[in-house]
Amino acid sequence: MAAALSSKFFRSAILGLILVSGLAVWLWTQRATLKPDGVIIGMPSSAPRLSWKTFSYNEQGHFGAKTQFESRSTDALGGTYSLHCRDGKVYAVEINYPGGVDRNRTLPIISKITGYDPAKSEEHDVKELSMKGCEKPSEYFYFNKGKIGVQLDFVGDKKSRVARIYCWSA
């Protein structure tokens, strides 16, 4: 009888260890997830570093004290993210949309990343950038007395589809 109780206790202990281990793995997995559209300027660089499920360290993006992380997944509009970090914080976010996305759909993303509304930009500028002999229209927004900036690069010469969003802080 003592052997039967010992055997039941042993099985219960093993089952408990399996459940606790499963819970620990689940908690670690949840901690290791940062959705690309949850990124904001100024967030700690430890967030993408610990989010091994959704971001990967880019060894070619490491220059001195600067590091770079690439998203493993895309946002709801199909954009891939590059996070540029220095001094323990994300100082720039680059989002690339391979086929382009409607400009108006990118404005809420800019608000989320920078914390500022592009419609209330302190300074707004539209420029034509010459990139390797071709004209490429870009639109700029500046916030917080120029300490935060946003650059929208458009697909082709129309200013309706965005190919790239680049947000930075000084």
N, C-alpha and C positions, 0 to 999 in steps of 0.2 A: 504494500500500500504506500509506503514511503517512497518507493521507486516511482510509482505512478504519479504521486503528487510532485515529485522532483521533475519528472518528465513533462508534466503539464506546465509547471513553473518555467522550465527551460524553453518550451515552445512559446509561452506567453512573452518571455523576455526577448526571444529572437524576433517575434512578431512586432513587439514594441520598438526594437532597434530598427527594423525595416521601415516602420511607419515614421519614426523620427528622422531617419536618413532621407526618406522620400520627401518629407516636409522641408528638410534643410536644402535639398537639391532644388525644390520648387521655389523656396525663398531666394536662393542664390540666382536662379534663372530670372526671377522677377526683378531683382536688383540689377541684373546685367542687361536690362532692356531700356533704351532711351529712344523713343520714336523720333525720327528725323524732324517732324514738325513740332517737336517739343523743345527745340534748341533756341536759346536766346543769347544775345550778345552779353558778355560779362559773366556768364555762368562758369563755375569752376571747371578747369580742364580735366579734373578727375572724373567728371560725369561721363564723357565719351570714352575715357580710358577704361573705366570699369564696365562699360556697356559693350562687352565683347560680342554679344549676340547681334547688335545692330550697327556697331561702328568698328572699323579696323584701323590700326596705326599705320600710317603711310611712311615707310622708311625714307623714300625719296623726298618727302615733305619736311624733313628735319634739318633745320639750319640754325646752328648755335642754340639759343634758348627757345627757338620757335619749333613747334611740332604741329603735325597735321593728322587729322583723322578723316576717313572716308566712310560714308554710309554704306551698309550692306544691302539696305532696302531703299525703297522710294517713298515719297510722300503721296498724298491722294491724287496729285496732278502728274505724277511720274517723274518728279525731280530727284536727282541724286545730290547729296550734300557733302561738302568739304568743310571741315571745321579747322580754323587756324588758331593756334593757342600760343600764348607767351605769358610769362610771369604768373602762371597758375590759373589763367582765365582764357576763355574763348574771346578773341578780339575781332575775328572776322568769320563770316559764314558765306559760302559760295554755293549757290544752287544752280544746277544745269538741267535744262529741259531739252532733251534731244530734238523733239519736233516742234518745240515752242509751245507756249500756252498763252491764252488771252490775257492782256495786260491787266484788265480789271480783276481777274482772279488772283493776281499776284499781290495786290494791295493789302489784303488781310494777312498774308504771310509776312510782308514787310512790317506791319503793325505788331505782329506776334514776336518777331525776332528782335526788333529794335525797341518796342514799347512806345513808339510814336506813330501817329496817324499821318500817312503821306499827304492827305488832303490838307493838313495843317502844317505843312513843311515851312520852315523859316525861309528857306531859299530853294528854288526849283529851277532847274536848268535842263535844256535839251541841246545836245551837241551831236555833231557828226564826227565820229572818230575815224581816222584813216588807219586801217589795219592791213598791212601788206598790200597796199595799192587799191584796196576797195573801201568804199565808204560804208560805215556801219553806224547807224543811229544809236545813241545812248541817251538815257534820261537819268538825271541826278536829283537826289533829295538830300537836304542837310538838316540836322536836328541838333538841339542843345548847343547852339552857337558854333556849329561846325565840328563838334566832337564826335558825332555819329553821322555817317554818310551811307547812302544807298545808290548803287549804279544798276540800272536796268539795261541790258544789251538786247537789242531786238533782232528778230529773224528778218533778213533781207532789208529792203529800204522802207518797208511799212513800219509804223510805230504802233502796231496793234498786237503783235505776238512776241512774247519775251522768250529769249533763248537762255538768258543767264541773269541771275540776281546776285549781286555782290554787296553785302552789308559789312561795314567796318566801324570800329571805334578807335579814336586816337589814343 
